[in-house]
């Protein structure tokens, strides 16, 4: 619905301000690409094939490639966490990068993933406008939902986003790695 309205506004601006119309169409094109990829991921099931087959590094690189700003991805893990935690990490980063694309007005972002003791750490940073906070409506209501989902598995979400930016969102999840020699399942 919002996409249709954005395209309608772009159509109205086409004659008066072609440059603004082109920018609006370009933004709508990015939103369509994100929506189509989300539909493809849903059609393949909860766990994207690349996550199951190749792990967080490859899966997060694929998510980053769909972001509307350049994203660097650094994954430094000694092993893979259990599939449930890996999936939560994947969808957390995916949702946060969607927020960067839709709200941050950033020119670049980064994703860092590492293990600290018995915790899986995720940090997503961008150089955008800042002002994101858990519980303040708009994108922030999405952050509140994400914080609740992480809390349900003994995870934590911390948002550092002063007005004017930059923004850093850190998520902690329990590590729960796979036992040696145990098959994936």
Backbone torsions as a table, in degrees:
resi	resn	phi	psi	omega
1	UNK	NA	-50.5	179.4
2	UNK	-63.3	-37.7	178.6
3	UNK	-62.0	-43.7	178.4
4	UNK	-62.3	-40.6	178.4
5	UNK	-65.7	-41.9	178.2
6	UNK	-60.0	-43.1	179.2
7	UNK	-67.5	-36.6	176.2
8	UNK	-61.9	-43.1	177.5
9	UNK	-64.1	-40.4	178.0
10	UNK	-61.9	-40.8	179.7
11	UNK	-62.1	-41.9	178.9
12	UNK	-64.4	-35.0	-177.9
13	UNK	-81.2	-11.4	-172.3
14	UNK	-51.7	-46.6	-177.9
15	UNK	-80.3	-39.5	-176.4
16	UNK	-74.5	-42.6	-173.9
17	UNK	-144.4	79.2	-175.8
18	UNK	-58.1	-34.4	-179.4
19	UNK	-66.4	-44.0	178.0
20	UNK	-64.9	-40.0	178.6
21	UNK	-62.4	-42.3	179.1
22	UNK	-62.5	-40.5	178.6
23	UNK	-64.9	-40.1	179.5
24	UNK	-66.3	-40.9	178.1
25	UNK	-65.5	-39.9	179.0
26	UNK	-62.3	-42.7	178.4
27	UNK	-64.6	-42.8	178.3
28	UNK	-63.2	-37.7	177.8
29	UNK	-60.6	-43.1	177.2
30	UNK	-61.5	-40.5	178.9
31	UNK	-65.8	-38.9	177.7
32	UNK	-63.6	-43.6	179.4
33	UNK	-60.8	-43.0	178.0
34	UNK	-62.7	-44.4	-179.0
35	UNK	-63.5	-42.0	178.9
36	UNK	-64.0	-40.6	179.0
37	UNK	-66.2	-39.2	177.2
38	UNK	-61.8	-41.5	177.6
39	UNK	-63.6	-41.5	177.4
40	UNK	-61.0	-44.8	179.4
41	UNK	-61.4	-42.3	178.0
42	UNK	-63.4	-40.8	-179.4
43	UNK	-63.8	-30.8	179.7
44	UNK	-81.7	-10.0	-179.5
45	UNK	111.3	177.9	-174.6
46	UNK	-63.4	-43.0	-179.2
47	UNK	-96.1	110.8	176.5
48	UNK	-58.2	145.4	-176.7
49	UNK	-56.5	-39.7	-178.1
50	UNK	-64.1	-33.0	177.7
51	UNK	-68.6	-46.9	-179.9
52	UNK	-63.1	-45.1	-173.8
53	UNK	-79.5	-38.5	-169.0
54	UNK	-124.2	-6.0	174.4
55	UNK	91.5	-178.5	-173.9
56	UNK	-61.9	-40.8	-176.3
57	UNK	-56.9	-53.4	-178.9
58	UNK	-66.2	-42.0	-177.7
59	UNK	-66.3	-41.9	179.6
60	UNK	-71.0	-32.4	174.7
61	UNK	-63.3	-38.4	178.0
62	UNK	-65.6	-43.2	177.9
63	UNK	-62.8	-43.9	-178.6
64	UNK	-61.5	-35.4	-178.6
65	UNK	-66.3	-20.0	179.3
66	UNK	-91.2	-6.6	-179.9
67	UNK	-70.5	150.7	-178.1
68	UNK	-78.2	-5.9	174.9
69	UNK	-124.4	155.5	177.1
70	UNK	-61.6	135.9	-178.4
71	UNK	-129.5	129.4	170.9
72	UNK	-94.3	142.8	-179.3
73	UNK	-124.9	126.2	175.7
74	UNK	-126.2	116.6	177.7
75	UNK	-118.6	119.8	-179.4
76	UNK	-126.2	85.9	-178.2
77	UNK	-123.3	138.0	179.0
78	UNK	-73.4	-21.9	-178.4
79	UNK	-162.1	178.8	178.0
80	UNK	-93.8	140.1	172.6
81	UNK	-72.4	173.2	178.0
82	UNK	-61.2	154.6	-176.7
83	UNK	-54.4	-37.9	-178.8
84	UNK	-63.0	-45.0	-179.9
85	UNK	-69.7	-39.7	177.1
86	UNK	-59.3	-42.4	178.9
87	UNK	-65.0	-42.9	178.8
88	UNK	-63.3	-42.0	178.4
89	UNK	-61.4	-45.3	179.8
90	UNK	-58.5	-51.5	-176.2
91	UNK	-70.3	-28.8	175.3
92	UNK	-64.3	-51.0	179.5
93	UNK	-62.8	-41.4	179.7
94	UNK	-58.1	-46.7	-179.5
95	UNK	-65.8	-40.9	-179.5
96	UNK	-67.3	-37.7	176.9
97	UNK	-69.6	-30.9	173.5
98	UNK	-64.0	-38.6	176.4
99	UNK	-62.3	-41.3	177.4
100	UNK	-59.0	-47.8	-178.4
101	UNK	-61.2	-42.2	-172.0
102	UNK	-87.4	-30.9	-167.6
103	UNK	-124.8	-25.6	-166.1
104	UNK	-76.6	-24.8	-172.1
105	UNK	52.7	45.2	-177.6
106	UNK	-94.1	160.5	173.6
107	UNK	-104.4	-13.5	176.8
108	UNK	-163.4	161.9	179.1
109	UNK	-148.3	167.1	177.1
110	UNK	-142.6	152.0	175.9
111	UNK	-126.6	125.0	176.2
112	UNK	-123.3	133.8	-179.6
113	UNK	-131.6	129.4	179.4
114	UNK	-154.2	168.2	176.1
115	UNK	-105.5	133.8	175.6
116	UNK	-128.7	102.0	-177.4
117	UNK	62.4	-122.4	-178.9
118	UNK	-99.5	25.3	-178.5
119	UNK	-123.8	142.1	170.5
120	UNK	-96.0	122.7	-175.2
121	UNK	-108.0	136.3	176.7
122	UNK	-128.4	132.8	174.1
123	UNK	-134.7	125.9	179.1
124	UNK	-116.1	124.5	-178.9
125	UNK	-124.7	148.5	172.3
126	UNK	-143.9	161.2	-179.5
127	UNK	-100.3	29.1	-175.5
128	UNK	-81.6	-160.0	-170.9
129	UNK	-75.9	-12.0	179.4
130	UNK	72.1	-165.2	177.5
131	UNK	87.4	1.3	178.1
132	UNK	-75.8	142.1	178.2
133	UNK	-154.3	147.4	176.6
134	UNK	-69.2	125.0	172.9
135	UNK	90.9	17.8	-179.8
136	UNK	-115.2	36.9	176.9
137	UNK	68.4	174.9	179.6
138	UNK	57.9	-133.5	178.5
139	UNK	-62.2	-27.1	-176.8
140	UNK	-66.3	-30.7	176.5
141	UNK	-66.3	-31.4	172.8
142	UNK	-65.2	-38.8	177.0
143	UNK	-65.4	-37.7	178.1
144	UNK	-64.4	-42.5	177.5
145	UNK	-63.0	-41.1	178.0
146	UNK	-64.2	-42.7	177.9
147	UNK	-60.3	-40.9	178.5
148	UNK	-64.9	-41.8	179.6
149	UNK	-64.7	-39.6	178.3
150	UNK	-67.8	-40.8	179.2
151	UNK	-59.2	-34.1	-178.4
152	UNK	-64.6	-20.5	178.8
153	UNK	-115.1	26.0	-179.2
154	UNK	66.4	35.1	176.4
155	UNK	-106.0	171.1	-177.3
156	UNK	-138.4	142.4	174.4
157	UNK	-122.2	127.6	179.0
158	UNK	-124.0	125.9	-178.8
159	UNK	-113.2	124.0	174.9
160	UNK	-120.0	102.5	-171.3
161	UNK	-147.5	73.5	-180.0
162	UNK	-65.1	150.7	175.5
163	UNK	-54.7	134.0	-175.9
164	UNK	92.9	-12.1	174.9
165	UNK	81.9	-177.6	-5.3
166	UNK	-77.0	177.9	178.6
167	UNK	-116.8	137.3	172.2
168	UNK	-132.5	123.3	176.8
169	UNK	-115.7	124.5	-179.9
170	UNK	-115.4	130.5	176.4
171	UNK	-119.7	136.6	175.5
172	UNK	-116.9	133.8	175.8
173	UNK	-127.1	154.1	173.4
174	UNK	-63.0	142.7	-176.2
175	UNK	-66.2	-59.4	-179.8
176	UNK	43.1	62.8	179.2
177	UNK	-73.3	168.1	178.9
178	UNK	-77.0	144.0	175.0
179	UNK	-71.9	145.9	-179.8
180	UNK	-59.8	135.4	175.4
181	UNK	78.5	-5.5	-179.3
182	UNK	-81.5	129.7	-179.5
183	UNK	-69.3	154.1	176.1
184	UNK	-69.9	147.5	177.8
185	UNK	-160.9	NA	NA
